[in-house]
Amino acid sequence: MTRYDLIIIGSGPAGLAAAIYAQRARLNTLVVEKAMVSGGQVLTTYEVDNYPGLPGMGGYDLGMKLREHADALGAVFAEDEVVRVENDGEIKRVVCEQETYEAKALIIATGAHHRKLGVPGEEELAGAGVSYCATCDGAFFRNKVTAVVGGGDVAVEDAIFLARMCTKVYVIHRRDQLRAAKSLQETLLSLPNVEMVWDSVADEIIGDGRVEQLKVTNVKTGESQNLEVQGVFIAVGITPESQAFNGLLETDHGYIKAGEDCATSVPGIFAAGDVRTKPLRQIVTAAADGANAVTSAEHYLMGN
């Protein structure tokens, strides 16, 4: 079995940035990715407008650029899914479905996934009008009526995007004000084809084979109504992909506890990107984490 200096789990912006920095540091590194295509969540982003120097870059294109950079430096990838990680002192053992890999240090960059509402009709109509990615599926709803559930940055960004092509967009939020950035709120609330449904929650997604209605209830009055929609976009947060590390590391609501140096509670294991505790989860902060994690891993390896 080949023993590496460093194993990076995940190939989103954090994992790919880490791969680039690890190759530049001449560390014997393996990147373990479960998806067939590198890039993580960025692949489902229609347009990235806040990555420095690359305004308007398509998410898929940015993901490919990051992978190409890592490939050009000779990064080694293995497509496999992690089952668990074992900490044997100075050796970290990554047990996957197909193989087991060993390294002296480990960077966890597994990211996060979209949270579900858990309401009737959501599972049954997934892919038939229910979506978690407006930039992926929005084009299917051109000149139709859609609803976005949520009140954060992603929900507002989704609604703005959909408003460009849909005849009408409802935004359902359980409070009477949004949590999104003020600039996004201003843009959203200025759009004539967006209708806010305040103080309301989605109770049920209704349809026979395809989404036809969304039942919402006002949490203050208790009154319910059925909105006639053809698409429901759910943007109610994300859940960290940290299940494989349960019991190994200290976590906070599933997010791996790690500071700016990306060091976790276990020496030699580092966390980067959306999976770690942090105030801002963006592509640029994930990439920065990748660089910091490798720097911390280098210091750790030099001491071992």
C-alpha angles and dihedrals in degrees: 000000000000112000113210131203089227139011119197116201111206135027105221120114092292094049094043093047088050090050091052093050093043091054091049088051089052093237117159095244140177124194114207113201128176097200125076091231125049122229107076119212092348089076090069095050112104096203132006109208101165105053105111114255095004107076113174094014113154113245094233091049091050091050090051091048091053091049092046090053091052091046092050089057092050101256114174119224133193122192105220139120120243116234098179144331123235121203110211099173108266092007124072114201118204109200111199135176093260107022143008118233131193132206142161092235136022136204117199110206100156097137124202141280136227117277119233130225095227094218129139113279096022097103095035094053098038106133090013097081100319113100139165095200121057094184090054099046107017094100089066090064100053110150091006135110118257140174131217119204115207143051108227132096094281094049092049093045089051092050092049090050093048092047089066091067109016125084090225138004124197117202113204116199129168093220135054094247136041127248094211126110112287093241090056092047092052091052094047096047091050093060113103096209096053120095120191117218101197129196091014140124131202111247104174142001110220131199146115104243091329136043112275105156142013118212113214131180128204107234093209101046100024090227118144131205136178115230116208103232138149096205137035119197114195118208107161100134141284137275120220118245094233104118094110089061099050111141093012102080139027111260140182113214088334095310113119111246108241135136132217090295087057091229114151130203089274117071111241095022119100133183125214136180130002094346094068130075108268140137097236128040110193136133091257093051091047091053090048090051090054091056093045093047093054092048090052091046090052091053090048093050093048088057093049 
